[in-house]
Amino acid sequence: MHFAFRTIACAAVLGAGLALFACQQATPDATKVDTASILPGFKEANVGLPEGQLHYVAGGQGPAVILLHGFPEDWSAWRRVAPLLAGQSTVIMPDLRGLGGSTTTSERFDPEAMAADIAMLMANRGIADAYLVGHDIGGPVAYALARLQPRRVRGVMLIESPLEGMPSWTKVRNSPLMWHLGFHQTPNLPEQLLAGREDIYVRYFLTESATGAPPDEADVARYATAYRAPERLHALLSLYRQLDKQEAFNRAHQQPLGIPITVVGGERVFGPLVEGMVQDLRNWGATHVEGVVVPKSGHYIADEQPEALATLIAARVAGR
């Protein structure tokens, strides 16, 4: 969803005195990533949806593990983790609805709709059940599918991903530290301010998590491209504008849930919230919940501590 822990004014992000840019149309290959160079042995494909298509990259063999990226990233957020899992799992990394190589004409970005995309991906590949890992905005999608189709989900890992309506999260989300949540939900304005400046925006969040260390500019360029076309930027912002639907979903689905859930936080960001999130999930009916804090990590654990994260995922997939 989300997370930066130092506030800055929009003028600092965008540059004071700059004229607003109109949304720029992306070229047809604007989101094309050289998958082979990033992840040798992995292949990309698309699944047709009723109102678009879901792009994904997959590789490896064994029980299915589906990795759902967060903001401001795309499927390639998992490029350092996926090879470490591929020896024992089939690793599948989709671009979320409307982002990166995925497309949609729908205006629905609620948990049910986005979880349905993942269910269709599983059906297309003949996957009976999968272990779901969701980072940031990918977490609510994984959780929704577990709630809606629990027999198809072997387990869920929520990485740096508080769920809307959690009491432990509400205290933080309403603070100035989460300024971008309100910004993303503002009608129309973010599209105009961010168009053509996606790289500035992406770089800010990646730098913030790493406590000021400069991110890899190749990562910045790749992620910025995933959001650059008007329809992709609109999809991202629409997801945030429908957070009220996510909260309503969570409040409506609090029946007992026995699927193993692992709540993961980076020590420098949401680690302090993990214990509260675990208790919130228990109060919502989850009966098998644990919390893990990853040392020396910020929000983007897959980038900052990939070996530790891959080891944790592999252990939970194996039932350990």
N, C-alpha and C positions, 0 to 999 in steps of 0.2 A: 504494500500500500504505500513504499511509503516513507522511508524514514531518514530524517536528518536531525541532528541534535544541536545545531547552532542556527540561530535565526539570521536571515539576511533580508534586506529589502529587495523588492522585485527590481528596482533600478540597478542594484548591484549585480543581479543575475543577467539582466538584459542590456545594461549599458544606458546611462542617463542620456536623455535627449534624442534617442534614436527614434526614427519614424517607425510606425507599425508596418509590418510586412504583410502582404496578402499571402494566403496559403499557397504553397508551391506544389505543383503537380510533380509527382515522381515519375521517372522514366519507367518503362515496363520492367527493367531489370534492377530497379533501385534496391530491392531487398535481396537480391541474389547473393548468397554467401558461398564461397568455395568450400563446401563441406569437406571434401577430400583433404584439403590442406589443413583444416582445423582438426578434423577427427578422421584420420585414415581408417578405412574399414567400415565406416558408418555410411548409410545411404539416406537420401531424403525422398519423401513421397508426399502425396496429398490425399486427403479423404474428402469426398464430396459431402456437403451438408445441404439441408433444405434451402438455406439462404447464403451459400458461399462454399468455402472449402477450408479445411484445417491442414496446415502444413506441419510436417514433423520430420525429425531425423531419428534413425534407429540403428542399432547395431548390437552385437553380442549374442549370447545364447543362454537359455535357462529361463527361470521364472521371470515374468514381466515386471519391470519397475518403470513407472511413468513419472518423469520429472517435470514439474510445472514451474516455469520461471516467474520472476517478479518484475517490478518496475525498478529502473528503466532499462530492462534487459529483454532478450529474446531467448530462443532455445539454446543459443551458444553460451549462455551463462553457465551451463553444465559441462563445458568442454574439458575442464580439468578433472571433473569427477567421473564422467561417463566411462573413460577408458579403464579406470580402476574398478568399475563394476562389471564391465563387459565379459570378463572371464567366467562369471557365474550367473549372470542375469542378461535377459534381453532388455536393453535400455532404450526407452522411447521418450523423445523430447519434443513436444509440440510447441508451436507458437500459439499463444492464447488467442481466442476469438478476436479477429479484426486486426491483430498485431503481426509485425514481421511479414512472413510469407502467407499468413492466413488472411482470408477475406470474409466479409459478411455484409449483407445489405440489411440485416436486422438491427433494430434499436434496442434489443434486449441484451443486457449484460448482467443479469441477475444470476444468483448461484445455480438455479435449476437449469437455465439455458446453457450456461458455460459447462456445467457438469454433463449435460446431455451431449455436448461435443466430444468429451472424453469417452463417454460410453459408446458413441458411434465409432470412434477410433478403435476402441477395443473390439467391437463387433466386426469391423472391417478386417482386422488382423486375426480374428478367430481367438481372441484372448478371453478365457472364461473368468479369470480374476487377476488382479494386479496389486502390487504394493504402490501406493501413491505418495509422492514427496512434493510438497508445495512450499515454495518460498514467497514471502511477501503476498502479493495479490494472487499468487497461485495457490496459497494455502486454503482460502475459502472455497475454491473450486474442488480441491481434493476432499475437504470436509463435507461439502454438499453431496458429492457422489457417494461417500461413505454413508451418509444419512439416507439418501434416496435409494441406493442399490447396495446394501451392506453385503450381500452374498457375493458381489463381484469385487470386493475390496478386502485384501488380506491384512492390510494395516495402513496407517497414515502417519506421515511425519510432517509436522507443521514447523517450518523454519522461519524464525523472525516474522511470525505471522499471527498476531492477535486477531481474534474474530470480533466482528461488530456486535455490540451488546454485552461483551464481557465486562463486568465491573472493574477488573484490574486494568483493562485497556482504556475504558472510558475516562479515567482520571488523567491519562496521558494524552489521549487523542484530542482533548479539548484545550490543551496548553499551547502557548505560542510556538513551542518547539515543532509542532506538527502543522505549521503554517500552510504547507503545500496541499493539505487535504481540503481546506476551504478554498484555496486558489483553484484547484482542479475542478471543484464543484461549481464555481462561478459560471453562469451561462455566457457562452460566446467569447468572452474576453481572453481566456488562455489560448484559444486557437490563434488569435491574432498576435498575441505577444510572443508565442513560442515558435510560430512558423518561421523557418529559416534559421532558427537559433537552437535547434534541438541538441546540437553538440555541446553548447554552453551549459544547457540544463542537465544533460546526462553527466557531464564532467563534474558538475557541482556535487551531485549526489554520491558519485563514486569516490570523490576526494573526501567528502565529509565523513563517510564511513571509515575510511583509512586514516582518520585523524590528520588530514592535510597532505598525505603522501600523494604524489601525482599518479593518476591511473595510467594504464597502458592506452596510448592514443589509438591503437588499432581497435581496442575494445570500445572506446568512445565513439569512433566512426561507425563501427558495426551496429551498435545499439541505437545511435542517433538515426541511422538509416531505417531501422525497424519502426520508427515512429514518424518519419518525415512526411509521408504523403498525407494530405488533409484527412482522408478517410481513416488512416491509422491513428493519427493524433486524436481525431474525434472518438474513435473506439476507446482509446485509453481514458479520455476524460469522461466519456459516458459511463465507464465502469465505476469511476469515483462518484459520479452523479447519482448512481443507483445503490450507494452504500446503505441507504435506508431499507432497501429491499433485502440486502444481505442481513441486516439486523432483524428484520421481520422474519426471515427464514429461520435464523438461529433460535429465535424465541418460540417459533412454532414447532420446532423439531427438538424436543427434549425428552423423548422416550428413551428407555435404556438402550445403550449401544455397547456391545462387547468387543468391538474391533480394537486391537491394540493401537494406541495413539501415543506418539512421542512428540513432545513439545521441545523445540530446540531454540536456544537464544544465544546470540553472540555476547561475550562477556562485557563488551564496551557499549552495547546498545540495549537489547531487550532481555539480556540475561537476568537482570534484577526482577523482571516481570514473570519469569518462567513459573515460579512456585504459585503465584496467583492465578496464572492461566491454567495450570493443572487443576487447581481447585475449582475454577470456574467450569471447566469441562466436566468434572465430576458432578458438580451441581446441576449440569445440563443433562445428566444421565449416562455419561461415559463411565464405564466400570473398570477399564484397563488403560490407565493413563500414567505416563511418567514424564519427568522433565530432565533435560540435559543442557548444561551451559558449556559452550565451547570457549576455552581460554584464548586470550589474545586475538579475539576476532570482533569485528564490527558487524554491520548488517549483512554484508555480502560474503557469507561464510564459504560458499562454493569457490570464490576467488581467493579469499584470505587464508582459509585453512582447508584446502580440498582433500588432503589425505585423511585428516581427522574426520571430515564429514563422510567421505566414502567408506571409511572403516565403520562408522556408526550405521550408515544405511545398510551396508552389507550384513552387519550383525543382525539388524532388525528383520531384514528380508529372510535371513536364515532362521529366524525365530529365537535368536539369542538376546 
